[in-house]
């Protein structure tokens, strides 16, 4: 009986293992997709926030609010302080995702439409995959790269067409935001393999408090504040939805399905952003929107099936 029992164990593992792995990948894809939906509202919410706050005040206050929520969760659950070897990565996440990307895109949105700013998001998946290959050593297949490049090209063509094809003074901010955010995503995805995703962004937010608190004090003393409904709603969304909850599910998704594949889900983000821009900001879309959406969805499907 003992020999028979031991012989049957590998069979059970072989049957259950693939299903469990498939379920984990499906959950990871869902979590990454929820992160993309949350991020797609960031630019319209930022535009709302700028109706009531200056750019520096908006960035500092949103980071502090998100840090208070994250710090409360860390304290309530008695999460230990990260090991020293993880602190550099958390600093990169903080510099790129908590400070760099929000600040640069907010400055850009002062003179740019959300449609034009969406060019950054269209290029972000490819940039993240490139940095991931350099930093972590991932080697996606040629099919993956071909689909990623095709999707990025479709998004860029669409968003540039939406903005009239003209380059603006905000482009320097946008390309800078692209690089720092990709670095933050790469480090965050790497850290999410060894600690829960919510702790990654939580500690990054807390580590930025020595910067964001003085920034808020100075900015609020110089920039006027008008507490409008749009301004408060935009601030709350970018603080709670984009800066914390969205990044929690995003990093969990990246840890489950890998940084390159998760990053390609963001190909849909510019299109979602443009939809929100129409609904919330009254911007107008061309008939090219559904065609581009179909092309992007095909590229996403290919990248999700391609083996890395």
C-alpha positions, -999 to +999 in steps of 0.1 A: +000+000+000+028+024+009+045+019-025+012+023-043+005+056-025+039+070-033+035+060-069+002+079-073+015+111-059+034+123-090+003+116-111-017+139-089+009+166-091+012+163-129-026+167-132-031+196-108+001+215-116-008+229-151-043+239-140-029+257-109-003+275-131-029+284-157-051+298-130-023+319-116-015+333-150-052+341-156-054+359-123-022+377-130-035+389-164-067+401-148-048+420-121-025+436-147-055+445-168-072+462-138-040+482-133-042+494-169-078+505-164-069+524-133-039+540-151-061+549-181-080+574-159-048+591-147-044+618-174-081+629-174-081+629-136-049+649-136-065+674-160-094+677-135-069+680-106-051+709-123-084+728-122-080+732-085-043+727-078-010+738-092+012+711-108+037+709-079+010+709-053-010+682-071+020+659-073+031+664-037-004+661-021-014+630-042+018+612-031+013+621+005-023+609+005-013+577-011+016+573+014-008+578+043-030+550+031-001+527+023+017+535+056-015+528+075-018+494+059+018+486+065+015+495+102-018+477+107-004+445+093+029+450+111+049+445+079+087+445+087+110+470+071+124+458+038+158+443+038+187+465+029+193+447-004+158+457-016+160+494-007+178+505-039+150+490-060+124+506-039+141+540-043+140+535-081+103+527-079+098+558-058+119+580-081+102+567-113+066+559-104+058+580-073+077+612-083+091+612-118+063+601-140+035+619-122+055+652-121+067+651-157+033+642-171+015+668-150+039+695-162+033+683-198-005+684-194-003+721-187+004+727-224-006+693-239-039+675-245-044+641-229-045+627-265-010+639-272+003+628-237-010+593-245+019+589-269+040+583-238+018+554-227+019+540-262+056+537-261+058+526-224+052+489-230+081+486-255+104+507-233+095+486-202+102+454-221+136+467-233+147+478-198+135+445-185+157+426-209+187+447-198+180+447-161+165+412-155+178+393-185+144+384-200+146+373-237+112+375-253+107+357-287+109+374-321+071+370-324+067+389-292+089+417-303+072+419-337+038+421-322+050+446-296+065+469-322+034+466-344+012+475-314+034+504-304+034+517-340-004+515-342-008+534-309+018+561-319+002+566-353-033+570-337-023+593-309-001+615-331-030+618-356-053+628-327-029+656-317-026+668-353+009+654-358+026+685-342+053+683-316+049+705-286+071+719-259+057+692-236+075+665-255+107+667-234+086+661-203+068+632-219+099+614-231+115+619-197+084+605-181+086+575-204+121+565-193+117+570-156+083+551-154+097+522-174+126+520-149+102+521-120+080+494-135+110+471-142+123+474-106+088+471-092+081+440-112+114+425-101+107+432-064+071+419-066+087+384-071+100+385-036+075+406-017+037+414-022+031+440-049+012+463-025+042+464-002+064+474-031+044+505-039+036+510-002+072+512+009+081+533-022+055+559-012+066+560+024+103+564+014+093+594-007+077+613+022+109+632+031+107+647-004+069+650-008+061+667+026+085+696+021+075+698-015+038+701-005+046+728+021+065+750-004+041+744-033+009+751-014+024+784-002+031+796-037+004+779-059-032+790-055-058+763-045-094+762-056-114+734-041-137+726-070-156+693-074-134+683-104-102+693-086-110+672-055-122+642-075-091+643-097-068+645-067-085+616-050-084+594-080-047+600-088-038+595-052-059+564-043-067+549-077-036+555-098-009+560-072-018+531-048-046+506-058-037+506-095+000+500-088-009+472-063-027+451-088-003+461-116+028+448-097+010+416-086+001+410-123+037+416-135+050+392-109+025+365-121+028+367-158+062+385-163+071+421-170+072+419-208+038+403-212+022+425-186+037+456-202+020+448-235-014+450-219-007+487-216-010+490-254-047+494-247-042+522-222-039+551-246-072+541-263-089+538-230-075+572-220-089+587-251-123+572-244-123+587-209-111+620-224-142+621-245-165+612-216-149+633-189-132+662-208-153+665-239-124+658-263-133+645-298-121+612-314-118+604-351-133+573-369-098+557-367-104+548-330-122+515-335-098+504-362-068+512-340-085+494-311-089+463-332-053+463-343-040+468-307-062+440-294-047+416-320-012+426-310-020+421-273-034+386-281-002+377-300+022+390-272+002+371-246+006+338-266+042+343-276+068+325-255+094+345-238 
